[in-house]
Amino acid sequence: MHKPEDIIKFAVGRYGEKCALACSFGMASTAVLRMCLDADPNIPVVFENTKCQPIETLRYRDKIVSEWNVNLIETEPYQGHTFWTLVDKYGLPKGRKSGGKGSNAPRCCWYLKEKPAELKYKEMGTLAVITGLMAVENRNRKLLAMRYDNHYRKHDDIEMCAQRYYAKTQGMWKIHPIMHWTQEDLKGYYSANGLPVNEFYTKWCGLYPRSGCLPCTAYSSWKDRLSISHPKLFAKLVELEESGPSVGQGNGPKKEAAEAQNSTHNSREPKPQ
């Protein structure tokens, strides 16, 4: 196991401007952002703007970008899609299949995040992407870590492990400095370094352990959480779920659901003067 700072120094030192950080401005990726800026203050930071992140995350993003002087690059949804147009076409997102990755991801993930990021990294000529992935976050990430830690492999004479490995299908290195951290490690880093916390984690008595797309229905507890934090959005998603994939071909339920998502904005809020 390598120290996170050493893994970051390896990536930044070897790939320079061809090394980028993928940051969602959740707790884990923001911690890694702080480490990356200490290693390279001008590192490209890619934010996959799905247009349906919580407003708390967007405000936090703007605060961090301004105060830390972040070199931010944003992606836009592929082919102008929105979460709601994709719900119209494919229905509400469901969880990934067992061992899921790639094509197992919900369609909205591909259109709103994965494809835009793929195109942006290609445009930038990126050779290594740093992330805030942690094995403790879910079973698939734990299995990913085990796969690379338990099998000795090399690429370009560099030993691979869960914290750094070469993804052949994408033609780039994936760098996960805090892959082996626990939630206690993460909280300890925030406390020791005085990092501000995204308000989304502290509202509603800490209801959300992770931040992401607000109307996502691809995880099992979305109803328990959304019914408390955003009851209008919850009601519309349940209506769509009960009506099936064909709902929303017109402007009725889809439009109302979009309006119910009143804490999501398509662009940055104006910064305070």
C-alpha positions as CSV (number, residue, x, y, z in Angstrom):
1,M,0.0,0.0,0.0
2,H,1.3,3.4,-1.0
3,K,0.8,6.8,0.7
4,P,-1.7,8.8,-1.2
5,E,0.7,11.7,-1.6
6,D,3.3,9.4,-3.1
7,I,0.9,8.0,-5.6
8,I,-0.1,11.5,-6.7
9,K,3.5,12.6,-7.0
10,F,4.2,9.6,-9.2
11,A,1.3,10.5,-11.5
12,V,2.0,14.2,-11.7
13,G,5.7,13.7,-12.0
14,R,5.5,11.2,-14.8
15,Y,2.6,12.7,-16.8
16,G,2.7,16.4,-16.1
17,E,0.0,18.3,-17.9
18,K,-1.3,15.0,-19.3
19,C,-2.4,14.1,-15.8
20,A,-5.9,15.2,-14.7
21,L,-8.1,14.9,-11.6
22,A,-11.8,13.8,-11.8
23,C,-13.6,15.7,-9.1
24,S,-17.3,15.5,-8.1
25,F,-16.7,17.8,-5.1
26,G,-17.9,15.0,-2.8
27,M,-15.8,14.4,0.3
28,A,-13.4,11.9,-1.1
29,S,-12.6,13.6,-4.4
30,T,-12.2,17.0,-2.6
31,A,-9.7,15.5,-0.2
32,V,-7.7,14.2,-3.2
33,L,-8.1,17.6,-4.9
34,R,-6.4,19.2,-1.9
35,M,-3.5,16.7,-2.2
36,C,-3.2,17.2,-5.9
37,L,-3.1,21.0,-5.6
38,D,-0.2,20.6,-3.1
39,A,1.7,18.6,-5.8
40,D,0.6,20.7,-8.8
41,P,-1.4,23.9,-8.3
42,N,-2.3,24.0,-12.0
43,I,-3.5,20.4,-12.4
44,P,-6.6,20.1,-14.7
45,V,-9.6,19.3,-12.6
46,V,-12.5,17.8,-14.5
47,F,-16.0,18.2,-13.2
48,E,-18.7,16.1,-15.0
49,N,-21.7,18.5,-14.9
50,T,-24.7,16.3,-15.2
51,K,-27.1,19.3,-14.7
52,C,-28.8,17.4,-11.8
53,Q,-26.3,17.7,-8.9
54,P,-27.7,19.1,-5.7
55,I,-27.5,22.9,-5.4
56,E,-25.4,22.4,-2.3
57,T,-22.7,20.7,-4.3
58,L,-22.7,23.4,-7.0
59,R,-22.3,26.1,-4.3
60,Y,-19.5,24.1,-2.7
61,R,-17.8,23.7,-6.0
62,D,-17.8,27.4,-6.7
63,K,-16.5,28.1,-3.2
64,I,-13.6,25.6,-3.5
65,V,-12.8,26.7,-7.1
66,S,-12.6,30.3,-6.0
67,E,-10.7,29.9,-2.7
68,W,-8.3,27.3,-4.0
69,N,-7.8,28.8,-7.4
70,V,-8.7,25.5,-9.2
71,N,-8.0,25.0,-12.9
72,L,-11.6,23.7,-13.5
73,I,-12.8,22.1,-16.7
74,E,-16.4,21.1,-17.0
75,T,-18.0,18.5,-19.3
76,E,-21.6,18.9,-20.6
77,P,-24.1,16.0,-21.2
78,Y,-23.6,14.1,-24.4
79,Q,-25.7,15.2,-27.4
80,G,-27.6,17.8,-25.2
81,H,-29.5,15.1,-23.2
82,T,-30.8,15.7,-19.8
83,F,-31.8,13.2,-17.1
84,W,-35.4,13.7,-18.0
85,T,-35.0,13.1,-21.7
86,L,-33.2,9.9,-20.9
87,V,-36.0,8.9,-18.5
88,D,-38.4,9.4,-21.4
89,K,-36.3,7.2,-23.6
90,Y,-35.1,4.5,-21.3
91,G,-37.1,4.7,-18.1
92,L,-35.8,5.4,-14.6
93,P,-32.2,4.2,-13.9
94,K,-31.8,0.9,-12.2
95,G,-28.8,-0.4,-10.3
96,R,-25.8,-1.8,-12.0
97,K,-25.8,-5.6,-12.6
98,S,-23.6,-7.8,-10.6
99,G,-19.9,-6.9,-11.2
100,G,-21.2,-4.0,-13.2
101,K,-19.1,-1.6,-15.1
102,G,-19.1,0.0,-18.5
103,S,-22.2,-1.0,-20.4
104,N,-23.8,-2.1,-17.1
105,A,-24.1,1.5,-16.0
106,P,-27.5,3.2,-16.2
107,R,-28.0,5.0,-19.6
108,C,-28.1,8.3,-17.9
109,C,-24.6,7.7,-16.4
110,W,-23.2,7.1,-19.9
111,Y,-24.8,10.1,-21.5
112,L,-24.4,12.6,-18.6
113,K,-21.0,11.5,-17.3
114,E,-19.0,8.7,-18.9
115,K,-19.2,9.7,-22.6
116,P,-18.6,13.4,-22.0
117,A,-15.6,12.6,-19.8
118,E,-14.2,10.2,-22.3
119,L,-14.4,12.8,-25.0
120,K,-12.9,15.5,-22.8
121,Y,-9.9,13.4,-21.8
122,K,-9.3,12.5,-25.4
123,E,-9.4,16.2,-26.4
124,M,-7.0,17.0,-23.6
125,G,-4.7,14.1,-24.5
126,T,-4.9,12.8,-20.9
127,L,-2.7,9.8,-20.0
128,A,-3.6,9.5,-16.3
129,V,-6.7,10.3,-14.4
130,I,-6.7,10.7,-10.6
131,T,-9.9,10.0,-8.7
132,G,-11.3,9.8,-5.1
133,L,-12.5,6.2,-5.4
134,M,-12.5,4.3,-2.1
135,A,-13.0,0.5,-1.8
136,V,-15.3,0.9,1.2
137,E,-17.9,2.7,-0.8
138,N,-19.4,-0.3,-2.4
139,R,-18.9,-4.0,-3.3
140,N,-17.8,-3.3,-6.9
141,R,-15.0,-1.0,-5.8
142,K,-13.9,-3.5,-3.2
143,L,-13.7,-6.2,-5.8
144,L,-11.8,-3.9,-8.1
145,A,-9.2,-3.2,-5.4
146,M,-8.8,-6.9,-4.7
147,R,-8.4,-7.8,-8.4
148,Y,-5.4,-5.4,-8.8
149,D,-3.8,-6.0,-5.4
150,N,-3.9,-9.8,-5.6
151,H,-2.4,-10.2,-9.1
152,Y,1.1,-9.0,-9.9
153,R,1.0,-7.1,-13.2
154,K,3.1,-4.4,-14.9
155,H,2.7,-1.9,-17.6
156,D,5.5,0.2,-19.0
157,D,7.7,-1.4,-16.3
158,I,5.4,0.1,-13.6
159,E,4.0,-2.3,-11.0
160,M,0.2,-2.0,-11.0
161,C,-2.0,-2.2,-7.9
162,A,-5.4,-1.0,-6.7
163,Q,-4.0,2.6,-6.3
164,R,-2.6,2.7,-9.9
165,Y,-3.3,0.6,-12.9
166,Y,-3.5,0.9,-16.6
167,A,-6.9,0.6,-18.2
168,K,-6.3,-0.8,-21.7
169,T,-9.8,-0.1,-23.0
170,Q,-9.4,3.6,-22.2
171,G,-5.7,3.8,-22.9
172,M,-4.8,5.6,-19.7
173,W,-3.7,5.1,-16.1
174,K,-6.3,5.2,-13.4
175,I,-4.9,6.6,-10.2
176,H,-6.8,6.0,-6.9
177,P,-4.7,7.5,-4.1
178,I,-7.2,6.8,-1.2
179,M,-8.5,3.5,-2.5
180,H,-7.6,1.8,0.8
181,W,-8.9,4.6,3.1
182,T,-11.7,4.1,5.6
183,Q,-14.4,6.7,6.3
184,E,-12.5,7.4,9.5
185,D,-9.3,8.1,7.5
186,L,-11.3,10.5,5.3
187,K,-12.9,12.4,8.2
188,G,-9.5,12.5,9.9
189,Y,-7.9,14.2,6.9
190,Y,-10.7,16.8,6.8
191,S,-10.2,17.5,10.5
192,A,-6.4,17.6,10.4
193,N,-6.4,20.0,7.4
194,G,-9.3,22.2,8.2
195,L,-11.2,21.4,5.0
196,P,-14.7,22.8,4.6
197,V,-17.4,20.1,4.1
198,N,-20.0,20.1,1.4
199,E,-23.3,21.1,3.1
200,F,-25.1,18.3,1.3
201,Y,-23.5,15.9,3.8
202,T,-24.6,17.7,6.9
203,K,-28.2,18.7,6.0
204,W,-31.1,16.5,7.0
205,C,-29.1,15.1,9.9
206,G,-26.5,13.6,7.6
207,L,-29.0,11.7,5.5
208,Y,-26.7,11.4,2.5
209,P,-23.4,9.6,2.9
210,R,-22.4,10.5,-0.7
211,S,-23.2,13.2,-3.2
212,G,-24.3,12.6,-6.8
213,C,-27.2,13.2,-9.1
214,L,-30.2,14.2,-7.0
215,P,-32.9,12.3,-8.9
216,C,-30.9,9.1,-9.2
217,T,-33.0,5.9,-8.6
218,A,-30.2,3.5,-9.2
219,Y,-29.4,2.8,-5.5
220,S,-31.6,0.9,-3.1
221,S,-32.3,3.6,-0.5
222,W,-33.2,6.5,-2.8
223,K,-36.8,6.5,-1.7
224,D,-35.9,6.6,2.0
225,R,-33.7,9.6,1.5
226,L,-35.4,11.6,-1.2
227,S,-38.8,11.4,0.4
228,I,-37.3,13.4,3.3
229,S,-35.0,15.8,1.5
230,H,-37.0,16.6,-1.6
231,P,-40.6,15.3,-1.2
232,K,-41.9,16.9,-4.4
233,L,-39.2,15.4,-6.6
234,F,-39.7,12.1,-4.8
235,A,-43.4,12.1,-5.5
236,K,-42.9,12.7,-9.2
237,L,-40.2,10.0,-9.5
238,V,-42.6,7.5,-7.8
239,E,-45.3,8.5,-10.3
240,L,-42.9,7.9,-13.2
241,E,-41.8,4.5,-11.7
242,E,-45.4,3.3,-11.3
243,S,-46.3,4.4,-14.8
244,G,-43.4,2.6,-16.4
245,P,-40.8,3.5,-19.0
246,S,-43.3,4.9,-21.5
247,V,-44.3,7.7,-19.2
248,G,-42.9,11.1,-20.2
249,Q,-43.2,10.9,-24.0
250,G,-45.2,14.1,-23.8
251,N,-44.5,17.1,-21.7
252,G,-46.6,16.2,-18.6
253,P,-44.9,14.1,-15.9
254,K,-41.4,14.8,-17.3
255,K,-41.9,18.5,-17.2
256,E,-43.5,18.4,-13.7
257,A,-40.7,16.2,-12.4
258,A,-38.1,18.6,-13.7
259,E,-39.8,21.5,-12.0
260,A,-40.0,19.5,-8.8
261,Q,-36.2,19.2,-8.8
262,N,-36.1,22.7,-7.5
263,S,-32.6,22.4,-5.9
264,T,-30.8,21.6,-9.2
265,H,-29.5,24.2,-11.6
266,N,-28.1,23.9,-15.2
267,S,-25.3,26.4,-14.6
268,R,-23.3,28.0,-11.9
269,E,-24.9,30.3,-9.5
270,P,-23.5,33.8,-9.7
271,K,-20.6,34.2,-7.2
272,P,-21.3,36.6,-4.3
273,Q,-19.8,40.0,-4.8
